[in-house]
Amino acid sequence: VQPPEKPLQAEEWNRLKESFQSPAVFEEVMFNSMIRCNSPIDVAKSLLTHVAKNNGDIAYNLLVKYLALCVQQGQTSEICDVYEIMKTKFKMLESGSYNLIIRGLSNSDQWRMALTLLEEVKKIMIPSRTNYECCIKAASRHQEMNLAFELYHEMLTKDLVPTLDVLQAFFDFSRGMKGAELQKELFGILLYLRDNQIYPHKMFMRSIKLWFESIPGGNWRGQLTNIKDSGQCPVCNHQLEDSDLTEEEYNNLRERIIRDVIHGTDMFRKTSPQEFEAFQTFVENRLPFDIVIDGLNVSHIKPRKMQCENLFDAVNYLAKDNARLLVLGRKHMLINSSNWKREIMKEMQNKADFFFAENISEDDAFLLYATLRSGKHCKFVTRDFLRDHKACLSDSLTRHLFRKWQLIYCVKSKKMFLSVFIQQPAFRYDCVVQTTGDTWHIPYKDTFEEKYSYRVPRKWLCIQQK
């Protein structure tokens, strides 16, 4: 449907509706089309007026569509009017409407109304990430950084993960501003990137660099560089943190994971305590292993290949140097089938220890337990990121150690034609944001990546205070 270019009278709307194939949804389709074509507001308003005269009322979904058009065009007074109408007509609005109104108001000179609305939303539901970020950006744009940071911290306490976009906005809008408290907050964001192993993209990295260089009297200078394999920064000659864990760090991590993750709350959702006890006994009688393999996960590496063949290739490849292998399997693997051939399974069992769990078991905890009990030399093979378990660890230091351990000890299985497994080159330095006080080293990626990735960047921003 092509919307008209100017407002229509009642009979003109009626004629259009009669000529439409499905008159029952005419108004809805017409509004969708107006949003797509960014039609003038007075055209949309003439359709709303027509609907109100005809039906004596305007349905919620049509008001929302009109609202979307007003937000798209930054029509602040119309947004306020529609909100007043909706508030009077409906006891409660759904989150989509609040998102629209807050977004519309936060981009206008009426941005403080968006904050009032955010307070309203809090009374009935947890506001969305978008709600918070619109208000944070509005406050930042108007140089009200204390307010922006207050909202940011509130957002984090509600477990809402900020987008890189809003984190970048803090650095953009704080440029050239004075204040020790503000600096502390922005350093806090850099430490948030460190704790969560987040790599800023090039645009975000530039914002960080420009902010540092704009600090009044700060004398900070940033330079882009590539860190040497030894872990030394060519710009400031500083040695980056070691990637490996010390014995003490490893032992602390092992205790915490076994306590918080394995014996914590989430462990037995998909496995029984009896099964896990049997597994522990099995492991204790056979320790230590060199490599623990997530069998089911690895069996899917090459989709066109039989699952047991994929696993067989992996076991063969990893058993080459007389490594002691533990394969975590499922009981269904023991039933002869098109994917699991009995003779291949038997041959594998001569080269590795196998533990077959119930088919509904969650084997991440098994994997973590067997690897950590085997000692610091033991590696594990999986394509999973184990992110749920990282989230169970209560403090940022342990989460940081867990991430380091993953990077060093996880053999990533890839869909490779020549070799089933490739080991990431083990960097001698830790690839996260780090600081000594008068230097900051920030790894960054050329492009924005929404997905969590094990691929660590090779490019760094070195910032030092002269």
Disulfide bonds with the S-S distance in Angstrom:
none
